[in-house]
Amino acid sequence: VQLQASGGGLVQAGGSLSVSCAASGRAFSSYVMGWFRQTPGKEREFVGSISWSGGSTYYVDSVKDRFTISRDNAKKTVYLQMNSLKVEDTAVYYCAAARAIPLTQTTGYSVWGQGTQVTVSS
């Protein structure tokens, strides 16, 4: 599978933004999908994940209750809806795919998208 993220942009603090990640290739519906983010000079940070069916999700505490991950397997797309954005959410956001890992696991993602910039202004 290959991944292409899109939808990033500039938004004011407190606003909302949605980014998506479109997959090509086969077996998208068998992958756990994760979202990560990275700011310059820092390690890539795990944001959350969604099961292959979309029935289960997991989020890190810093985004819980503000971010929502969903997927549409028919469209081979995973989404990250970000609400109540904060300046500290500014980062390049990456989607990634993994085979059969627990949703809480932050390693084991073998396929990565190219990233999309999200900038939150004060």
Secondary structure, 3 states (H helix, E strand, C coil): CEEEEECCEEEECCCCEEEEEEEECCCHHHEEEEEEEECCCCCCEEEEEECCCCCCEEECCCCCCCEEEEEECCCCEEEEEECCCCHHHCEEEEEEEEECCCCCCCCCCCEECCCEEEEEEC
